[in-house]
């Protein structure tokens, strides 16, 4: 356990085992959080993460760039994200927490597949601002808005764009607030999966996922049954989601490697 916090740190004797820790590197883990399973899978696949806990949410471990990694999911929305981040930071003495996942694009010229690495994250509910630490080797720009509600009002979105918003999501500010309270450095990499102004991406689309981010198959069936042409919409959204998630994970891992070399 960490003498400073009483929280568990990896056992360096586990070298060579899944989730083992190379002895030449610090044993404080690097943490990753993603809202939905679809956003988490590219990271799990790339790092060969192994599930070590069947709790809610489950915990995964592995190694990256010679460092021990812990990873988990938050589910959708600020309340769940805050609670899951608290659980992770209470359990592990994390060195740096990385948020990965997707976001809706808002900035002029921001398109599907771009990765937003914001200078500042703003909580839409109270205007609180949080500044990530992606590292000097990773240029940050723009403003990421977090709202616990799924905003589709074009007037509200237009105002946020005028104020400099680059993208919008539903978790990052809540995670950042918990990290700040715990004195834990954090960074965020959000791939753009859709245009926040797209009228086809509405509350009905959000309802196709459960609060934990897993697909609601009954809702998908009803959604398609109401209009078979929606199959094409779901295919497009699935394709764009895959591009965005892969881009988010790749950018986050490149940034950490650059940070680690600096």
Secondary structure as the mmCIF struct_conf table of DSSP 4:
data_model
#
loop_
_struct_conf.conf_type_id
_struct_conf.id
_struct_conf.beg_label_comp_id
_struct_conf.beg_label_asym_id
_struct_conf.beg_label_seq_id
_struct_conf.end_label_comp_id
_struct_conf.end_label_asym_id
_struct_conf.end_label_seq_id
TURN_TY1_P TURN_TY1_P1 UNK A 3 UNK A 5
STRN STRN1 UNK A 8 UNK A 8
HELX_RH_3T_P HELX_RH_3T_P1 UNK A 12 UNK A 14
TURN_TY1_P TURN_TY1_P2 UNK A 15 UNK A 16
BEND BEND1 UNK A 17 UNK A 17
TURN_TY1_P TURN_TY1_P3 UNK A 18 UNK A 19
TURN_TY1_P TURN_TY1_P4 UNK A 23 UNK A 24
BEND BEND2 UNK A 25 UNK A 25
BEND BEND3 UNK A 28 UNK A 28
HELX_LH_PP_P HELX_LH_PP_P1 UNK A 29 UNK A 29
STRN STRN2 UNK A 30 UNK A 34
BEND BEND4 UNK A 35 UNK A 36
HELX_RH_AL_P HELX_RH_AL_P1 UNK A 37 UNK A 47
TURN_TY1_P TURN_TY1_P5 UNK A 48 UNK A 48
STRN STRN3 UNK A 50 UNK A 51
BEND BEND5 UNK A 55 UNK A 57
STRN STRN4 UNK A 60 UNK A 64
TURN_TY1_P TURN_TY1_P6 UNK A 65 UNK A 66
STRN STRN5 UNK A 67 UNK A 73
BEND BEND6 UNK A 76 UNK A 77
HELX_RH_AL_P HELX_RH_AL_P2 UNK A 78 UNK A 91
STRN STRN6 UNK A 92 UNK A 92
BEND BEND7 UNK A 95 UNK A 95
STRN STRN7 UNK A 96 UNK A 105
BEND BEND8 UNK A 107 UNK A 107
TURN_TY1_P TURN_TY1_P7 UNK A 108 UNK A 109
TURN_TY1_P TURN_TY1_P8 UNK A 112 UNK A 113
STRN STRN8 UNK A 115 UNK A 116
BEND BEND9 UNK A 119 UNK A 119
STRN STRN9 UNK A 120 UNK A 123
TURN_TY1_P TURN_TY1_P9 UNK A 124 UNK A 126
STRN STRN10 UNK A 129 UNK A 130
TURN_TY1_P TURN_TY1_P10 UNK A 136 UNK A 137
BEND BEND10 UNK A 138 UNK A 138
BEND BEND11 UNK A 142 UNK A 142
STRN STRN11 UNK A 143 UNK A 146
BEND BEND12 UNK A 148 UNK A 149
HELX_RH_AL_P HELX_RH_AL_P3 UNK A 154 UNK A 162
TURN_TY1_P TURN_TY1_P11 UNK A 163 UNK A 164
STRN STRN12 UNK A 165 UNK A 169
BEND BEND13 UNK A 170 UNK A 171
HELX_RH_AL_P HELX_RH_AL_P4 UNK A 172 UNK A 182
TURN_TY1_P TURN_TY1_P12 UNK A 183 UNK A 183
STRN STRN13 UNK A 185 UNK A 195
TURN_TY1_P TURN_TY1_P13 UNK A 196 UNK A 197
TURN_TY1_P TURN_TY1_P14 UNK A 199 UNK A 200
BEND BEND14 UNK A 201 UNK A 202
HELX_RH_AL_P HELX_RH_AL_P5 UNK A 203 UNK A 206
TURN_TY1_P TURN_TY1_P15 UNK A 207 UNK A 208
STRN STRN14 UNK A 209 UNK A 209
TURN_TY1_P TURN_TY1_P16 UNK A 211 UNK A 212
BEND BEND15 UNK A 213 UNK A 213
STRN STRN15 UNK A 215 UNK A 215
HELX_RH_AL_P HELX_RH_AL_P6 UNK A 217 UNK A 226
TURN_TY1_P TURN_TY1_P17 UNK A 228 UNK A 229
HELX_RH_AL_P HELX_RH_AL_P7 UNK A 230 UNK A 261
#
